[in-house]
Structure formats: structure tokens, C-alpha cells
């Protein structure tokens, strides 16, 4: 009996405070809860992705930078990445750089593999991947338009226009 009295008291309170019948009130509450759930789902951050256990092979520690001293072009070619035990070296304006830590870029098959084992001064200055630019020559070369300016001008044949003969007044 206490439950029936509680329900009657609740119906009267809902009607007195909201002006709605209990059915309309609980329908409105259910719609509001569903709307809240949908809207909060849209703006809530997505759940973090599940972490898969990665099995990475243990990489060997990188060797310390190479100290070679004076190296000529023939010796530098030995460090182009063809031997995985040797470091990767490249030169810019005669200065040798150890690029072993970037093997994925400068090693065989990498996008900059053509620079390894060479003096790439000109190619880097020109932002070129052309084999003829892979040298240490940084002397400026004449642009084709400048070469045209330096060549002697051609003699153009003169055209003779007929002279008009007008009789003066």
C-alpha cells in the first residue's frame, strides 16, 4: 500500500510542478536522456586505440662518428652504403659528413642514395638529382642567356627602304 500512496503523491507532484501528465513527463525525460546521449557521443573524444604489442628487433647501437682525416674521392666512394658494415659518408664543399644514422634516406634504395659516397656540393646547391651535378665543383657556370649576352652580336643585314619622292609644293 505504501507504494500506491507514493505513486499517487508522485503523480500529483509531477502535475503540480510541471503541468504534465506522468506519461508525458516520463516521455519527455526519456527523449531528453536519449538526446543527451547522442549529442555527448558526437562531441566526446574517441576512445584511445588499442595498443598492439610491437615486436621490434633490437637494433644494434650506432657506431660513433667516423674520424677519417683527409679522404680523396676514390676512398669516399667506398662509403656509399654498399657495405652495411661501413658507415655512410657524403661530402659537401670538401667537408665530410657521416650520414649513417639516416641510412633509410642515404642508404641503398633511399631517396638520397645517390649523394652517399660522393661530394654532392653542386647537386645540393642546385637542388638537383642529375648525375652530372654530383661533384664538388661549386664554381658558377654561365646560364644559357648569359652565354648569349657574352657572344658577339650578329650583324643583321640592312634593308634599304625605297625613298619616297614627293614633289614639294
Secondary structure, DSSP 4 states (H G I P E B T S, - for coil): -HHHHHHHHHHHHHHHHHSS-HHHHHHHHHHHHHHHHHHHHHHSPPPPPPPPPP-PPPPPPPPPPP---S--HHHHHTTSSSSTTSPPEEEETTEEEE-GGGHHHHSTTSTTGGGTTSB-HHHHHHT---GGG-SS--S----HHHHHHHSPPPPPPPPPPPPP-----
